[in-house]
Every structure is written in C-alpha cells, then in structure tokens.
C-alpha cells in the first residue's frame, strides 16, 4: 500500500473538538481515509490520572465528540492502554503511515510525543504535531536574555508583543472515514462515571460538556458578561465569570478561539474593551501556569521557592477533613468547599480564600489541598492547580507575599455583602441577617434563636481563631526566613 493510499490517524488528546483542531484539519486535507482515535492511558502515575470529577466530564466530552464526528461521517475509536503501544498498534493494524496530533501543553506530553515519534519512525510512520492547547508555542515567551519569566506581568507584556495567535481553522464539513473494520471499546465499559454513591447527581443540571456546550457558554458570556466582568468577577454571589475553564481544559474550545472572539467583541463594542482586556489577562495566567510547569516540571510536588522545603507544616487529618467537608466554622470557606463538592467547581475568589485558609490558618501542606482540588474539580488542570496553590502558599513564582493572609470574614463581607452565596451553600445559616452571616458566632443569642441556629449543633464555631492562626502562620514563616 502506497502512502497516498494508506489511512491517516488523528490522535485526540486534550483537544476534544472539531473546530480549530489543527491535527484533524491537516489529516482531513490529505483526502485520505481518516481514523480518529482516543486513548485512555491508565498506566500514568496516579497523581497524573484524572480525578473523579474530571472523569465524569471526560465521559460526556468523549460522547459529544464521538457524536460530532458521526454527524460528519466519521467515527471515534476508543482504545485503552499505553499511548505509545496503542497508537503504534493501530498504525500497524491499518497500515497507516501518518499520525497527526495536537501538541499537549505539559512537559509529560512533550516527552510522550518525542518518545512516540521515535517509536513510530522505526516502523516507517511519521508523527505530525500541531499547535493545540496554548496561545503561544512552548518556550516561545522568554526574557530578552533568553531566560524563562518568573513574574506574570512582564511575561504577559511579552506575550502581547508577539504576533497574535493564529486564526482558528474551521471544522471539516465531511470526513472520509476508514472503510476497514476496527474494534472500539464501549465508552460505558471505561467506568468513568460514579456509581454508588453517585456524587455527581447535580452536575447534569449545571454543565454541558462538549464543543456545542462550550460555544454556548462562550457566546452567552460575550453577550452578557464581558462588559461587567471587571466589576463582577470577584463576586461569588453573582454570575460574573465565564465558566469556561473545564471546556478549555478538555480542549472543547481552543484558547485561540477565545482570544479572537473576545477581540472581535471588543472591536464591536467599546464598552467591552476594559472587560475584554481583563478577561484576556486571565487567559494569560493560564498560559503563565503552563509556562512555569514546562520550565519547572517539579511544580506539582516541590516548592518553586526552595526555602519553603523547610516550612514547619502541621499534620492534622481531622482539620483537613473539616476543611474538605465545609465544616470549618467560617461561612465563606465552608460555602466554597460545599460548592466544590456539589458542582465540581468553585468561584476563583473563593478558591483563593479556601486555599489560604488551609495552608495559613491550618498550616496544612498545600499539596494536600492541591490533591483534593485535583479529585473534585471538573476543570482540574495540572499547571493551573499547581501554580495557583503555590501562589497562595507563598512558595510559588510571583507569589503573593506570605503575610497576605486572607481574612475569611472580611473577604465574605466584601465579596458576598448580602450573604447570598453563603445562604445558597450553607443553608443552615440562611435566616441570619447579612450583618452576621459571615461571623455567626458573634450574633446575639436572640438573633441565633430567631434564625433557628444552635452553634456547634447546627453549625460549628470556628475551628481556629483568625488572629491567633495568623500570628502562628507568620511565626512559622519567620523560621524559614532565618
């Protein structure tokens, strides 16, 4: 079989979409029969395997992209095993001579691509990689001295001086799919969904995984949320954020698509320019996290700032569990942790407050918090999760000063002024007035009685005193400074 007669494989990785899928477009443009494949590699280290919430999303995202392929005459082949052996085996089985894939954003993905390329070349097969999950190629953004950036603002300024990311490419209208017989594992047999207990019962009402759901959410945000974004994005009681993070993580939407659509909205509506710049800056933080992970691949395990290796962390499984369950006695913290469990997501402002509480009020290592978020977030992303936890802990690149210890009471009063967010997720406090909902232990007894609340029975008192915890955290930091 000549190369022109051989089929071409498209390996779907973290890019579960058809539009602006450079690998799919390149393969379709060859005019040859196409084999679209997704590989579930369960040989990855446990800490790199998708968490429970992400597995729920992955199931529905795969079902969506499979249906999108069918609507264009294609088929998604599902196979399980080590990526290198599965792709090589599929090429041998079909006599394919070319494999197209979008480059993954993480160093582990880059290593896998190099290893796969070497393995395939031995069999006369070529791996073609294309720009995928990032705005700019790995390593493209550096200081004038050629070094990687360690601070976000100059990094983002350097990004903005580069040529705009390439225009998105359209999805193929029709696919010429492989005519031979190929086995594909049933998606249901991968057991990605929870069973007993089904803790994801509320997810279906909140999320629409897949490319169409991603575009619907983006379009709604551009229409209704972009102009007000700077004023509302820190308010968990308001619908002020885009909710695009899981769609971006699973590649149902590319950052290039977001970039160009936001820029178009800014050009069409002057009122959206400030919000557009602020939103693109958040896309820049996502890019910066990948930049850090690729240059410092130990970011998920080890502190970026080595002096934090000697930080006097505490081991307290009981307090860790209270934090995980949303039973700390601080309403904003508890609301965030309960929102996370019920929805697979948490508002970004509240993520910072809950994370700060764990690592500074409780002095529990940030790795424990990162592991919990990894398992419970539908948008769990190795780069963002690791960089963000280290930022809050003070051990990361461009981290907040360690003495910036979020006061959960003040944060609640400032960003949830009427207590609506707390009332939604901590309903036992629902009858408290806004004046005391963020510190119920200070409410007069008659107010608690009218609200039907008995402290330590209906809702706990704080597990630590804020002032004392803050002083303890600063004393711990003084030890590593010396």
Order of alpha helices (4+ residues) and beta strands (2+ residues): beta-alpha-beta-alpha-beta-alpha-beta-alpha-beta-alpha-alpha-alpha-alpha-alpha-alpha-alpha-alpha-alpha-alpha-alpha-alpha-alpha-alpha-alpha
